[in-house]
C-alpha cells in the first residue's frame, strides 16, 4: 500500500476502511481489538455480507458499542457492493457518505491507502487547533491618512 505508515493492521483497503472491526492498534489492549480469525476470514465486502451482522457480533463483542459497529460495517459493506462495485471509493466525499465513516477514517484511508496528503486527527484536536491564534488569518491594521 502506498502512503504513510500506520500502526493499524490490515491486509487490504476494505479492512483499513471498515470502521469497527478492521482497526487494531498494536499498543492497545486485546479487549479493543477484534480477534485475528476475523481478519483471516473476511477480506471483502461480499464476505462480510455473507458473514452477517449476528456472526460479526460474535467476533467483535469485546469492543465498545459492538452492536452499532456491526450494523455500520454490514451497511457499509452493502453500499460498497451496491454503489461502488465492491471497491472502496477514492474520494473523501464518497468515503464519508458510508455508514460509520467520518472525516478521520476517510483521511486515514485517503492517506495510507491512496497516498493523498491528508492528516487524520480526531474532532477534539481539530477544534482546539482551529481556536489557536496561528490558525486564524492575520488581521491588517488600516492606515489612517
N, C-alpha and C positions, 0 to 999 in steps of 0.2 A: 504494500500500500504506500502511496506517495503521501507527502505531507509531514506534519510534525509528529514527534514521538509522543506516546501516551502511556500511562500506566494501565489503561483499560485493556483487557484481554479479549480478543475477538479473532475470528477466522475470516470474516468477510464483512462487507459494508452493512448487510442486513443485521448481523449480530451487533455491530457497532451502534446502529441506529436504534434497535429495539430498546425502548426507554426503561424497561424494568428488569428484564432478565438477562440482558447481554452485558450489563455493566458490572464488572468485577474489578475492584481496585485491589491490587496486591496487598497494600498495607492494612486494609480493612479486615475486620474480624470475619470469621466464617459465617456468622449469623446474618451478614448483609449480602453475602454472595450466593447466588444460586449454585447448585451442585454441578460439577463438571459434566455429568451424564447428559444434562440438557443441551449443552453446547456441542457435545459429540453427536447427539441425535438430530438436533434442529439446526439446519443451515439456510433454509429458505422460508419465505412467507407461506408457500404451499404446505411445507412440512409442519409449520406452526398451526395452520388451519386444520390440518389432519389430526394434530395432537389434540386440539380443542382446549377451551377455557378450563374445564374441570381438571383435566390431566395436567395442564400447565400449572394450575394452583398447587398441585402435588409437588411440583419441583421448586416453587418459589415461596411456599408458605412461611418460611422463616424470615422473609423480607417484609418490612413495614408496608402497609397498605397493599398487600399482595392481591386482594380481590380486584381492586380498581386497576392495578398494574396489569393483571392478567386480562381484564376486559379491554384495556387500551392496546395491549400487544396483539390481541386477536383482531380488534377493529383496525389497527394499523396494518396488519398483515393482509386483511381483506381488501383494504383500499390500495395497497401496493399491487395486489393482483388485478383488481378491477380497473384502476386508473393508470397504472404505470407498468403493466405487463410483468409484474413480479420483481421489478427493479427499483432500487432506491433512487428517487429523483435527485438531480444535481443542483437544484435551485433552493435557496434559502426559503423563499415563499412557499414552494411546494412542500418542503420538509415541515414547516411549521403548521401546515394545514392538516398534517397527520395527527391522529389521536395520541395524546401523551407526549408529543414532541414540541418543546418550547424553543425559545431563542438559543439557550445554552446548548441543548442537544444538537440543534441544527448547526450551530457554529462548530461544535466538535466534529461532526460528520463532514462538514464542508472543508475544514482544515485538515483533519487527519486522513480522511479517505480520498478527498478530491484535490488536496493541495492548495486550497483557496486561503488567502490571507485573512483569517478571522481570529478573533480572540474569544475564548469561551470563559465567561465569568458569571458567577451567579447574580441574581437580580439585586441582592442587597449590596454587593460590591459595586455593581453598575450604578445604582442610585447614589451611593456615597461619593463615587468618583465624579458624578455629574454635579454635585454640590461644591466641589473643590474649586477655588478661585482659578486655577490653571485651566480648568475645562470651560470656563466662560470666555467669550470674546472680549478682548481688551476694549475698554471704552476710551475714546479720544476726547480730549478737552477741546471745546470750541474756543477759538482765539477771539478775544474782543479787539475791536479796532479802535 
